[in-house]
Amino acid sequence: MSDKKKREAKTIQVFLRLRPPNKGELERNEKCDVVHIEQDKMVKLGENPHSYSFNRIFGMDSKQDDVFTSVAKKAVEDSFEGYHGLIFCYGQTGTGKTFTMSNQTPGQEGMMQRSVAYVFDKIAADTSGDYEVHVSFIQIYQEVIQDLLDDSKESQKDKKGIAIRDDPDVEGGVYLSPIKMVTAYSAGMAPKEGTKKVLQQFHKGDSQRSVASTAMNAQSSRSHTVFTLYIARRNKMTDQDYEDDGVNKQEFKGRLILVDLAGCERQKKTGASGDTLQQANAINGSLLVLGKCIKALTDPRQFVPYRERNLDET
């Protein structure tokens, strides 16, 4: 099998993580025996005879580092080969998506924090290259794309949000405009300084994210967020380079894209009303289309409805 075919065979991987019962479920003595794990890669639901397969299943006692190693580490490595590494967490509200993606508790850091640390570990280990790392951070709130790093008055007043435009240089590609790109690292900086700056930008944007309390989640995300690291590498200039043309040739540009999706909801369970209900309708609608896109990608005969919602097109 060629390297290209090997990569295509591993392009999309799907993992399942089961969270332990929360405080409310324990107090109500609710049973959590609906999901039965078989052989670390298959599950059965209740009495349903059908099994569902995944690349790997993480049980209730799984550790954050195990999840990072199996799920995110390869995506980081792909971004250093010039590819786009994409990770997103999908599930019902209150199932632990944000904990898995971006928990900040020391010792229990999420995939985002561990991925950033790994990015700069790789940069520090590469003594023959010069790197630049830029970051952007957006949220999609009720179909409006908002820049979480742009705190200008003009941005705050813009109710239309960021526009999605066709990229003339990439067939089928799009880009966001205007969007704030922050330089987090460049040649000459210490990698630890880059790590610190990336996390500072994440915390800044995360503090602007829309959240609300519901009956199922005291800190329910009301928007989808996309945190992107743009990683560029050039070979270090040598004396021969200066003697030739003095051009420092680009070796690759890659991206690491970390998506924290808001959870799908049932109004009967969340007790949502007013603005919170309107937010839930927008969340459920975009997740429905995302599911359609994923399903369509499994069948080359189907049309993939990327442009039905901003989440999928972005």
Secondary structure, DSSP 8 states (H G I E B T S, - for coil): --HHHHHHHTS---EEE-----HHHHHTT----SEEEETTTEEEETT---EEE-SEEE-TT--HHHHIIIIIHHHHHHHTTT-EEEEEE--BTTSSHHHHHH--STTS--HHHHHHHHHHHHHHH-TTEEEEEEEEEEEEETTEEEETT---HHHHH-SS--EEEE-TTSTT-EEEES---EEEE-TTS-HHHHHHHHHHHHHHHHTTS-EE--SS-TTEE-SEEEEEEEEEEEE---HHHHHHT----EEEEEEEEEEE---B--HHHH---HHHHHHHHHHHHHHHHHHHHHHHHT-TTS---GGGSHHHH-
